[in-house]
Amino acid sequence: MEKITWKCSKCGYTYEADPGVVPPETCPTCKDKCEFVNVTCYIPECGMTGQDPRLKG
């Protein structure tokens, strides 16, 4: 099974983890407690892997 790509809602840091593994509560980059958003690509255009290009920014 493919990895899940999570993105920090504050600084944009991305974190990949196996399904079922939750991202950390504190971002390792900005050191803030933040919400990690699932930005995994689930569309054929990006091969169903990595970050969905529509969610960058």
TIDOKOL-992558 format. One record per atom (N, C-alpha, C, O): x, y, z. Coordinates in pm, whole numbers, padded with zeros to 5 digits, always signed. Layout:
TIDOKOL-992558
XYZ...
//
This chain:
TIDOKOL-992558
+00084-00119+00000+00000+00000+00000+00088+00124+00000+00196+00125+00061+00043+00228-00068+00119+00353-00082+00122+00433+00048+00041+00413+00138+00217+00524+00054+00231+00613+00170+00127+00724+00164+00078+00759+00057+00096+00779+00280+00007+00894+00292+00096+01017+00306+00192+01016+00382+00064+01124+00232+00140+01248+00239+00060+01349+00322-00054+01382+00288+00122+01397+00430+00060+01495+00520+00133+01627+00505+00254+01628+00482+00062+01739+00518+00123+01872+00506+00086+01956+00626-00030+01963+00666+00187+02021+00685+00164+02111+00798+00083+02231+00750+00117+02294+00650-00024+02261+00821-00112+02371+00783-00050+02509+00809-00102+02610+00761+00060+02513+00883+00122+02642+00914+00242+02673+00826+00253+02785+00775+00333+02576+00807+00456+02607+00733+00468+02532+00600+00555+02565+00520+00383+02433+00576+00387+02361+00450+00478+02239+00447+00491+02174+00344+00543+02208+00560+00627+02089+00568+00545+01965+00532+00432+01951+00578+00601+01875+00450+00530+01752+00415+00595+01633+00484+00717+01628+00501+00512+01539+00522+00551+01422+00598+00484+01301+00534+00362+01302+00514+00560+01198+00501+00503+01077+00444+00506+00967+00549+00604+00950+00621+00396+00892+00554+00386+00784+00652+00305+00669+00593+00227+00687+00499+00325+00554+00648+00245+00438+00608+00101+00460+00653+00076+00531+00751+00006+00401+00581-00135+00412+00623-00151+00364+00767-00093+00263+00807-00230+00436+00843-00252+00401+00983-00159+00472+01080-00184+00474+01200-00050+00530+01028+00043+00605+01112+00003+00752+01106-00007+00811+00999-00019+00810+01222-00062+00951+01227+00061+01042+01231+00165+01004+01285+00049+01162+01174+00162+01256+01178+00182+01307+01321+00093+01295+01405+00299+01365+01348+00325+01417+01482+00234+01534+01517+00183+01602+01428+00213+01558+01646+00132+01672+01689+00207+01803+01670+00147+01906+01640+00339+01798+01687+00423+01916+01671+00505+01900+01544+00571+01798+01525+00501+01999+01459+00574+01996+01333+00724+02000+01359+00771+02085+01436+00801+01910+01298+00946+01911+01319+01016+02031+01256+01130+02061+01293+00951+02101+01163+01013+02215+01097+00984+02346+01170+01076+02418+01209+00855+02378+01188+00822+02508+01251+00809+02496+01403+00794+02597+01471+00814+02375+01455+00808+02348+01600+00678+02393+01663+00669+02409+01785+00576+02413+01580+00445+02455+01627+00352+02336+01634+00369+02239+01560+00254+02343+01721+00149+02242+01721+00055+02282+01608-00003+02390+01610+00041+02194+01510-00038+02231+01393-00123+02113+01346-00106+02000+01390-00213+02145+01256-00296+02041+01195-00225+01993+01069-00190+02073+00983-00204+01863+01059-00149+01806+00936-00266+01765+00848-00356+01693+00892-00265+01811+00723-00372+01787+00628-00327+01678+00530-00214+01682+00481-00414+01583+00502-00383+01477+00407-00386+01537+00266-00492+01578+00218-00270+01543+00199-00261+01597+00064-00217+01488-00036-00162+01519-00142-00242+01364-00001-00205+01252-00086-00278+01259-00219-00395+01296-00225-00208+01224-00326-00268+01223-00458-00346+01094-00479-00291+00985-00467-00473+01107-00509-00559+00991-00535-00612+00993-00678-00709+00923-00708-00550+01072-00766-00597+01082-00904-00494+01021-00999-00375+01022-00969-00537+00968-01112-00445+00904-01205-00339+00998-01264-00230+00952-01299-00368+01127-01276-00274+01221-01337-00139+01227-01266-00038+01258-01330-00133+01197-01140-00005+01199-01069+00037+01059-01026+00124+01043-00940-00022+00959-01085+00018+00822-01056-00032+00770-00922+00016+00668-00873-00128+00841-00863-00187+00801-00735-00083+00793-00623-00100+00717-00528+00026+00872-00633+00130+00874-00530+00176+01017-00507+00156+01104-00591+00237+01041-00392+00291+01173-00361+00183+01275-00332+00068+01241-00303+00222+01403-00340+00131+01512-00310+00048+01548-00431+00099+01557-00543-00079+01569-00409-00170+01610-00515-00130+01750-00561-00128+01842-00479-00098+01769-00688-00054+01900-00736-00161+02009-00721-00127+02127-00719-00286+01971-00710-00393+02070-00692-00393+02126-00551-00457+02228-00525-00322+02061-00457-00323+02104-00317-00195+02175-00276-00176+02202-00157-00108+02205-00368+00016+02278-00334-00017+02424-00311-00112+02479-00367+00065+02484-00227+00043+02628-00204+00021+02663-00062+00002+02780-00030
//
